[in-house]
Amino acid sequence: MPDQFALFADAPALPDGLRYAADFIPEAVERDLIAHVAALPLQPFQFGQYEGKVHDLVLYAIDNEIHHRGQGYVYLRALGIEPPPFYERA
């Protein structure tokens, strides 16, 4: 049986304008950023009956943006319109 990684051997090319950059953020900088965020005095917040954490809210906002941009892409392509690049903001 072939190993699992063979499924992804032929990764699709990245869209124009994007490129993969290994070690884009040096490990030392990444460690410093993680330590800085971990040291912030973030407190849970109440959202109705639920308790939330700031990082949960940030992850939700990112997920929400990705979802709605994806929806927009589907609608535009269905109308025969080429959507703008994902990374451009107006």
N, C-alpha and C positions, 0 to 999 in steps of 0.2 A: 504494500500500500504506500503511495507517495506521501511524503510528509506534508503537513498543513501549509507551510510557507510556499509551496509550489503554486498554490492558488493565486498568490499575489506576485508571481515572478514578473509578469508583464504589466507593471503599473502604468496607468494612462499618463500621457504627457500633461504637464501643468498648462493652464490657460496662458495666453500671451500676457506678459507683464508680471507673471509670478515665477519664482524660482525657489528651489530648495536651498537653504543655506545651513549646513551642519554647523553646530556650535555658534549660532548667530549671536547668542548672548553667552559670553564666557562663563564658565562654571563659577568662578569667584564672584562675578557680578550677580549671577543667579542666586547663589547662597546668601549674599548680602541683601538682596531684595526680599527673599523669603524670611530672613531674620528680621528685617525691618517691618514687614507686614505682621509677622508673628508677635512683635513687641508692641504693636498699636493697641491702645486701650479700647478695643471693640467690645461692645456689650450686646447681649441679646435684646431684641425688641418684641413688643407685642403687636400682633396683627390679628385683631379680633380675639378669638380664643386661642390662637396659635402663637407659640414663641418662635421667633426666627433669629437667624444670625446674619450679619452683614454679608458674609461671603455667599450665603444662600441667595440673598437678594441680587448680588452682582452676577452670580451664575444664571439666575432666572432672567435677568435683563439681557445677557448675552444670548441665551437660548431663544428668548423671545425675538430678538432682532434677527437671528439666523432664520428662524421659522418664517417670519413675515417677509423677509427678503426672498426666501425660497418660494413662497407663495406668489410674490410679485413676478418672479422669473417665470414661473409656470404660466401665469395669466398672460404676460407679455408674449411669450413664445407661442402660446395658443392663438394669439392674435396676429402672429407673423412678424412681431417686432423683436429685434435683437435687444436684449436687456443691457443696461450699462454694466461695466465691470463691477464686481462685488465690492472691491476695495475703494472705489471712488465715492466720495461723499460730496454732496452739493449744499 
